[in-house]
Amino acid sequence: MASRAASARTGLGPLELALLDAVDLLGADVGAPPVRGRDVLDVVDRRDALGGRYAWQALVDLGVPWRVHLPLVELDGNCGTQLGDRPADPEFVEVRLSPFGSLVLAAERGEVGPVPVGLVEGSLYRGGKVPPFHPAAVVGALLAGEEHAGLPQMPTGGTVGGDVVGLLAGKPVQLTLGCTFAAEVGRLVITEIPLGVDGGMIVDAIRSSILTSRGGAGVRPAACPVQDVQDETTMVDGLRLVVTPSKGSDLRYAVEWLRALWPVTVGVDCRLPAPQAERLAGWDRGDGSGLRALADLLKI
């Protein structure tokens, strides 16, 4: 494509828009029968000569809830898991536009006003440095003419720390993303993890640290507040990593021990393209119809 800049009307990149446009071209709009992911990639490749494997991951990222707040497509099939399992071949996954995706295309075509997807999603989910914010907070701030939309919030949940004040002022900072722990009858349960980290990595890191603390070649045994971790993730309950503390361990100390592990806690370099107040004040809402349509979808 001629330009690699993000769209001023939605904040999405050329590849993301090419994928949505291809889904629409194949007739897979909201409520219509889905089409094969392979067919979508073929359209994109013919029109824009974009790599199939890279484009497939980008399309999946637009539809899975552990990558974005606003899913722009609906996926039917094996789309991978938050544990790190990769999606199936595009031949075996079907796709159609979600209501959010349909609204984005309407905004791009001038049928409604601009939609602030870029202000919501940022670019962290695709390797950039702009963190995401809660959709309702962004839309609410724009509707009310406010200067702030709260703190960064990942679609995976979890904790966000670091110099958030500096970030909102437009400074380059390193944010600290961490897991959320809940105490449950003498054990700890992780249901929210850092964006970009898969649950399998966390399980492996905890198990490795437990083994190391028990001693090995050249390793002095140390007291370990955790004795086991099990993956109890299901399709119904979602991500669920259950940590069993060692007998007699204080749960608060166990949490501290776990938080010291990578990737239970990770650091990510972040920077907004401008101070948040300027981003919100300078966003061109046009006639406001796109913003109001997004607010309706979010039930604000």
N, C-alpha and C positions, 0 to 999 in steps of 0.2 A: 504494500500500500504506500501511497505517496508520503504520508506523514505518520510519525510514530507518536505524535502528541495525543494526550487525552482529550476527549470531546469536551467542549465548553458547556454543552447542554446536559450532559449526564456525568462527566468525569470518568467514563469508561475508556479503555484503550482500544486501538484499532482491531486487535485480534478478538477481543470480547464482543465488540459490536459486529464484526464479520460473522462470528459464530451465531449470534442471536438473529442476524439478518438471514443466514442460511436456514435456520430452523423455521423462520417465518416463510421463507420462499418455498419450502417444502410443504407448507400448509399446516404445520403442527402448532397452531395457535392455541390459546387457552381453551380447554374443553374439547379440542379436536383430537383425533387419534394420534398417538406419538409416532415418530419415525425413527429408523435405526440411526445410531450415532455414526455409523460408517457413511451413511448417505449425507449426513451433515458435513462430515469432514471432506467428502468428495466435492461438495459444492464449494466449500471454502478453498480447497486446493485449486480447483479450476478457476475461481474468480480472483484469488489473491496469492496463489502459490505459497501457502503457508504450510509448514511441516506438519504431517498428520499426527505423529506421536505427541509433539508439544501441544498441538491444538486440542487433542483429545483430553489431555490433563487439564488444560485451561477450561474446556467445556464442563468437565466433571466438577472442577472447583467452583463454577458458577451455580451448582445445584446442590452441593452437600452442606449441611448446616454447621459442620465444624470448620468451614472455610470462610463463609460469608454470612452476614446478618440477613440479607435480602436475597433469597434464592431466585435467580433470574430464569432458571429452567427447572422443569420437573423431570426426574430421571427414573426409569423403570428397569430394574435389573441390578446386577452386582456392581455397585459403585464404589467398592472398597469399604474400608472401615476406619474408624478413628484409632484402631489398634495398629494401623500401618499396612493392612492388606491392600494391595493395589486393585483398582477397578478391572473388571473384565474387558476383553477386547471390545471395541466399539460395535462390532458386528452383533453383539449379544446384549446391548443396552439400548433402550429406546428413550427418546427425549421429546419434549414439547415445551413451549413457552409457559412460564408461570405468569400470574397476573402482574407481578413486578416486571418481568421481562417484557411483556406486552406493553406496559406503560413506558418503559425505557425506549422501545422502538417508536412509540407514538411521539415521545418527546424529541427524539432524534429527527423525526420527519416533520416536526413543526405542527403536529396535530394537537398537541397540548404544550404548555410551557415547560421549561427545563425541570429536571428531576435531580435532586442532590445525592445521587448514589455514590459519587466520589467522596463527598463529605462524610458519608456514613462508613463506607468500606475502607477508604484509604487505599494503600498499596502493599501493606505488610503481608497480606495473604498471598501475594504473587512476587515476593522477593524485594519489594520496595521498602521505604523507610517511614511511610505515613501510616500511623496506627488507625484502627477503626473506632467509631463512636456509636453509642446506642442510637438506633434509628429514631425512636420516639423523641429522644433528647434533641437530636439535630433538627428534626422537623418542627418540634415545639419551639425551639429557639428561633428558627426562621419565621415561623408564624407570628411569634410575639415580638420580633425585632430585638431579641436579646443577644448579648455578646459572647455567651458561653453555652456549650452543650454538654457540660459535665466532663467527667474524666474519660480517658480512653477505655473502651470495653471490648473485649475479644468475643467473637462468636462462640468460642469454646468455653467462655466463662473464665474462672480462675482469678487470681489476684494480679493487680498492676501496681508496681511501686517504682521508686526512683524520683527524679526531678521532674514531676509532672507540671509544676508551675513554670519551669524553664521551657518545657516542651510547648505549653500553650502560648508562651511568649515568642515562640518561633526559634528557640535555640536548639542546637543539636544536643541530644541527651542519650543516655542509655537507660531504657526502662527495664525493670525486673519483672518478668512474668512467672507466676508460680501456680502450683496446684491448690485446689481448695480441699480442705480436710473436714470431715464430719465424724464426730465420735458416735459409735454405735455399739452398745453392749460390750464394752471392753476392747473394741477394735476401732481402727480408723478406716474410713472409706473415702476414696478419691473419685469424684464424679466430674470434676472440671480440671482441665490441664492447659498448659500454655499453647497459644496458637503456633502451629508449625511443628509441634512435638506430637509423636504418636504414643499411644498407651503402651505399646510393646516395648518401646525404648525405656519407659519409666519402670516397668516391671523388671526388665533386664538389669537396669542400673541398681535398683534396690536389692535384687538377689545377689548381684556381684558384690555389693558393699557388705551384705550380711556374711557372705563367704569369706571375704577379706578380713572382717573383724573377728572371725572365728580362728584365724591363724592359718598360715600356710608357709611355704618355703620363704624364709627371710622376712616373715611378717610376725610381729608380736601380737598375740591374742589381745583383744580389747573388749570391754563391756559394750554390748550392742543392745540398744533399746528395742530392736525389732527382730523378730524371729522368722517371719514368713510374709509373703505377699502372694495373693492369688487373683487371677483375672476372673471376675464373675459377670462380665459384660454379657448382656442379652439384647435381642432385638426390641424387647418390651421395655426393659429398664434403662437401656443405653449404657454408656461407659460406667464401669463399676470395678475399681481396683481395691481389693480389701487387704489391709495391712494388719497383721497380728503382732502386737507389742510383745516383748519378752516378759516373762513372769516377773511381776513386781515393778515393772517400768512405769514411770509417770508418763501419761499420754502427752502432756505438754512437751516434755523432753524428747519424746519420740517424734513429735511433729518438727521440733527444731532440728533434730538429726536428719530427718527426711528432707527438710527444706534446704539443707546444706549440700544436697546431692544435685548434680546435673544429670538429667534434664528435669528433675522435679522443680527446679528453679533455673531459669535461663535469663541471660541478658541480651537485649536486642537494641541495636542502634536505631534511633528514631529522630525524625525531624519533620515538622510541618512546613509546607512551602511558604507559609506566612503566618504571623500570629493568628491564633484562632479567631479572635475578635474581628480581624480584618477579613479572614476567609468567610465568615458568616455575613458580615456587613456588605462585602463586595460581591457576594454570590448573586448572579443575575437570575431572578425568578420569572422574568417575562411578565405575562399576565397573571401569574400565580396559579394557573389551572393545573399544571403538573404537580406542584407542591400540594395543592388541595386534594388531588387524586391520590397521591401517595399517603397523605394523612388519612384518607378514607380507607385505604387498604390496611393501614396500620391500626385502624379503629381509634384514632386519636380524637 
